Amino acid sequence: MRRLAVLVGVLLAAATAFPPGAAASSPERSTFSFVVEDTIDCSQFNPEWTFNDDFVDFFDGTATVWTDAAGNPVRESDHVHHTSNDVNSVTGFTLHEHNHFTVVLDFVASTVTLSGAINVMQRPGTGEVIHNTGHKILDFATGEPLALHGPNMSDDEDFCAAVAP
């Protein structure tokens, strides 16, 4: 699933951004950049949709990690710039996302907080077709939402509908 792939990608980048045994005296800062490519089979949502959404997501950002006296990470804050290309596999019709959001990993509470423009996409002549913004708190281990504030229209089916003919 697209949402899961993107979330896993962000979490992997965030969780590997800090060096082991970092000093507790000052936060460690780093940058990251990675790409997530995948395909959504749109026929699973509508039998008339005989295409896939082939997407490529690009992530760039900065990470700041705070540690305890033993050097264990307790909190990480990532500022993320995300762009995406979603392509209808049959027609070649392409839509783009341009997002900026913050990811806060609280290693003590085992939560992930996403804030900002997480997924926003417009389709010419239609307007907004993807809208996932606001403040979302998820359980770090399961990805289950603990609190969702703001629009959350960004499931796989929403992305298929966005690139549908």
Order of alpha helices (4+ residues) and beta strands (2+ residues): alpha-beta-beta-beta-beta-beta-beta-beta-beta-alpha
